[in-house]
Amino acid sequence: MTLEEKPARKDHIDELFTRLDELQKSANVNAVFGQPVQVEGKTVIPIATVRYGFGLGFGDQEDPSSEVNSGGGGGAGAIAKPLGLAEITPESTRVETVVDEQRVIRAGMLLGAWSVFWIANALIRILGQSRRGECCGKCE
Amino acid sequence: MSLIQHRIVQGEPICVGQKEVVPEAQVTSWLQRRATIGTDHSLGWGAGMVSIQPTALVERGPMGARRIPIRDETTRMLAGLAAGAVFVWFLAEVAVRLATNRGGEK
């Protein structure tokens, strides 16, 4: 049986692919730049980074009694992180970025532990080597 | 079909005084999709990921145009710390090698 003989199935696949394309193409600037807000004569625009993922699937099976069993599903997830603010005045435009201090502190603590581990490891190897190098005079 | 796309997108200009500011972002997307049509069954699935990263504000005014980059300071700091971690490991290995070679010469 060819694809042309299965119009319903072909339609399902076309619809699935169209939806996937729409999800991919729906990404635009408005997702990361917020609506401009007027604050004390300045135009302020919130800025963020956005990541999202999605998955869709379907399947159908025709059993011997010519009954068609079908099912489908999908899921999606998104992460948005604030990046900063843009301040626009008639005289100047500047971007104030924000730092995720908690993440940086956690990474700094991890780096500290990593450094202590490798320095201790190096000292143990160096001192162990120098002790093995000391001769008691009985071994020869 | 698997496809990774990079594209730069610009938003609507924001007019402030005599100048206009155009937001700009980079969109990176990946899409994977498959379909199977058999005599008594059909199967289709697809998955994708999209990352939208603001890159700059383009300012256009009577004085000309200029690009104000938007940097992700958190990511830069984390990259710096990761580079520091590799450097500490490298330094420790070099110290051990030097000490071992010196010990061997004695």
HADDOCK unambig.tbl for C-alpha pairs under 7 A between the chains (distance, minus, plus):
assign (segid A and resid 1 and name CA) (segid B and resid 39 and name CA) 5.82 0.50 0.50
assign (segid A and resid 9 and name CA) (segid B and resid 42 and name CA) 6.74 0.50 0.50
assign (segid A and resid 13 and name CA) (segid B and resid 35 and name CA) 6.87 0.50 0.50
assign (segid A and resid 13 and name CA) (segid B and resid 44 and name CA) 6.41 0.50 0.50
assign (segid A and resid 20 and name CA) (segid B and resid 46 and name CA) 6.92 0.50 0.50
assign (segid A and resid 24 and name CA) (segid B and resid 29 and name CA) 6.59 0.50 0.50
assign (segid A and resid 24 and name CA) (segid B and resid 50 and name CA) 6.68 0.50 0.50
assign (segid A and resid 27 and name CA) (segid B and resid 27 and name CA) 6.99 0.50 0.50
assign (segid A and resid 28 and name CA) (segid B and resid 9 and name CA) 6.64 0.50 0.50
assign (segid A and resid 29 and name CA) (segid B and resid 9 and name CA) 6.37 0.50 0.50
assign (segid A and resid 29 and name CA) (segid B and resid 10 and name CA) 6.22 0.50 0.50
assign (segid A and resid 29 and name CA) (segid B and resid 11 and name CA) 5.43 0.50 0.50
assign (segid A and resid 29 and name CA) (segid B and resid 24 and name CA) 6.68 0.50 0.50
assign (segid A and resid 29 and name CA) (segid B and resid 25 and name CA) 5.92 0.50 0.50
assign (segid A and resid 30 and name CA) (segid B and resid 11 and name CA) 6.96 0.50 0.50
assign (segid A and resid 32 and name CA) (segid B and resid 52 and name CA) 6.91 0.50 0.50
assign (segid A and resid 32 and name CA) (segid B and resid 54 and name CA) 6.41 0.50 0.50
assign (segid A and resid 49 and name CA) (segid B and resid 52 and name CA) 5.99 0.50 0.50
assign (segid A and resid 49 and name CA) (segid B and resid 53 and name CA) 5.17 0.50 0.50
assign (segid A and resid 49 and name CA) (segid B and resid 54 and name CA) 6.59 0.50 0.50
assign (segid A and resid 50 and name CA) (segid B and resid 51 and name CA) 5.91 0.50 0.50
assign (segid A and resid 50 and name CA) (segid B and resid 52 and name CA) 5.22 0.50 0.50
assign (segid A and resid 50 and name CA) (segid B and resid 53 and name CA) 6.81 0.50 0.50
assign (segid A and resid 51 and name CA) (segid B and resid 50 and name CA) 5.61 0.50 0.50
assign (segid A and resid 51 and name CA) (segid B and resid 51 and name CA) 4.28 0.50 0.50
assign (segid A and resid 51 and name CA) (segid B and resid 52 and name CA) 6.18 0.50 0.50
assign (segid A and resid 52 and name CA) (segid B and resid 49 and name CA) 5.67 0.50 0.50
assign (segid A and resid 52 and name CA) (segid B and resid 50 and name CA) 5.34 0.50 0.50
assign (segid A and resid 52 and name CA) (segid B and resid 51 and name CA) 6.54 0.50 0.50
assign (segid A and resid 53 and name CA) (segid B and resid 48 and name CA) 5.59 0.50 0.50
assign (segid A and resid 53 and name CA) (segid B and resid 49 and name CA) 4.13 0.50 0.50
assign (segid A and resid 53 and name CA) (segid B and resid 50 and name CA) 6.25 0.50 0.50
assign (segid A and resid 54 and name CA) (segid B and resid 47 and name CA) 5.54 0.50 0.50
assign (segid A and resid 54 and name CA) (segid B and resid 48 and name CA) 5.42 0.50 0.50
assign (segid A and resid 54 and name CA) (segid B and resid 49 and name CA) 6.45 0.50 0.50
assign (segid A and resid 55 and name CA) (segid B and resid 46 and name CA) 5.64 0.50 0.50
assign (segid A and resid 55 and name CA) (segid B and resid 47 and name CA) 4.07 0.50 0.50
assign (segid A and resid 55 and name CA) (segid B and resid 48 and name CA) 6.44 0.50 0.50
assign (segid A and resid 56 and name CA) (segid B and resid 45 and name CA) 5.57 0.50 0.50
assign (segid A and resid 56 and name CA) (segid B and resid 46 and name CA) 5.34 0.50 0.50
assign (segid A and resid 56 and name CA) (segid B and resid 47 and name CA) 6.32 0.50 0.50
assign (segid A and resid 57 and name CA) (segid B and resid 44 and name CA) 5.54 0.50 0.50
assign (segid A and resid 57 and name CA) (segid B and resid 45 and name CA) 3.94 0.50 0.50
assign (segid A and resid 57 and name CA) (segid B and resid 46 and name CA) 6.25 0.50 0.50
assign (segid A and resid 58 and name CA) (segid B and resid 43 and name CA) 5.93 0.50 0.50
assign (segid A and resid 58 and name CA) (segid B and resid 44 and name CA) 5.41 0.50 0.50
assign (segid A and resid 58 and name CA) (segid B and resid 45 and name CA) 6.33 0.50 0.50
assign (segid A and resid 59 and name CA) (segid B and resid 42 and name CA) 5.56 0.50 0.50
assign (segid A and resid 59 and name CA) (segid B and resid 43 and name CA) 4.29 0.50 0.50
assign (segid A and resid 59 and name CA) (segid B and resid 44 and name CA) 6.27 0.50 0.50
assign (segid A and resid 60 and name CA) (segid B and resid 41 and name CA) 5.40 0.50 0.50
assign (segid A and resid 60 and name CA) (segid B and resid 42 and name CA) 5.40 0.50 0.50
assign (segid A and resid 60 and name CA) (segid B and resid 43 and name CA) 6.59 0.50 0.50
assign (segid A and resid 61 and name CA) (segid B and resid 40 and name CA) 5.84 0.50 0.50
assign (segid A and resid 61 and name CA) (segid B and resid 41 and name CA) 4.25 0.50 0.50
assign (segid A and resid 61 and name CA) (segid B and resid 42 and name CA) 6.69 0.50 0.50
assign (segid A and resid 62 and name CA) (segid B and resid 40 and name CA) 5.00 0.50 0.50
assign (segid A and resid 62 and name CA) (segid B and resid 41 and name CA) 5.98 0.50 0.50
assign (segid A and resid 83 and name CA) (segid B and resid 72 and name CA) 6.40 0.50 0.50
assign (segid A and resid 89 and name CA) (segid B and resid 16 and name CA) 6.63 0.50 0.50
assign (segid A and resid 90 and name CA) (segid B and resid 16 and name CA) 5.69 0.50 0.50
assign (segid A and resid 90 and name CA) (segid B and resid 17 and name CA) 4.96 0.50 0.50
assign (segid A and resid 90 and name CA) (segid B and resid 18 and name CA) 6.96 0.50 0.50
assign (segid A and resid 95 and name CA) (segid B and resid 70 and name CA) 6.81 0.50 0.50
assign (segid A and resid 97 and name CA) (segid B and resid 73 and name CA) 6.76 0.50 0.50
assign (segid A and resid 99 and name CA) (segid B and resid 73 and name CA) 5.95 0.50 0.50
assign (segid A and resid 99 and name CA) (segid B and resid 74 and name CA) 5.04 0.50 0.50
assign (segid A and resid 100 and name CA) (segid B and resid 74 and name CA) 5.84 0.50 0.50
assign (segid A and resid 104 and name CA) (segid B and resid 77 and name CA) 6.98 0.50 0.50
assign (segid A and resid 104 and name CA) (segid B and resid 78 and name CA) 6.41 0.50 0.50
assign (segid A and resid 107 and name CA) (segid B and resid 78 and name CA) 6.94 0.50 0.50
assign (segid A and resid 108 and name CA) (segid B and resid 81 and name CA) 6.88 0.50 0.50
assign (segid A and resid 111 and name CA) (segid B and resid 81 and name CA) 6.90 0.50 0.50
assign (segid A and resid 111 and name CA) (segid B and resid 85 and name CA) 6.01 0.50 0.50
assign (segid A and resid 114 and name CA) (segid B and resid 85 and name CA) 7.00 0.50 0.50
assign (segid A and resid 115 and name CA) (segid B and resid 88 and name CA) 6.09 0.50 0.50
assign (segid A and resid 118 and name CA) (segid B and resid 89 and name CA) 6.13 0.50 0.50
assign (segid A and resid 118 and name CA) (segid B and resid 92 and name CA) 6.20 0.50 0.50
assign (segid A and resid 119 and name CA) (segid B and resid 92 and name CA) 6.09 0.50 0.50
assign (segid A and resid 122 and name CA) (segid B and resid 92 and name CA) 5.58 0.50 0.50
assign (segid A and resid 122 and name CA) (segid B and resid 93 and name CA) 7.00 0.50 0.50
assign (segid A and resid 122 and name CA) (segid B and resid 96 and name CA) 5.76 0.50 0.50
assign (segid A and resid 125 and name CA) (segid B and resid 96 and name CA) 6.78 0.50 0.50
assign (segid A and resid 126 and name CA) (segid B and resid 96 and name CA) 5.84 0.50 0.50
assign (segid A and resid 126 and name CA) (segid B and resid 99 and name CA) 6.15 0.50 0.50
assign (segid A and resid 126 and name CA) (segid B and resid 100 and name CA) 6.86 0.50 0.50
assign (segid A and resid 129 and name CA) (segid B and resid 100 and name CA) 6.77 0.50 0.50
assign (segid A and resid 130 and name CA) (segid B and resid 103 and name CA) 6.54 0.50 0.50
assign (segid A and resid 133 and name CA) (segid B and resid 103 and name CA) 6.87 0.50 0.50
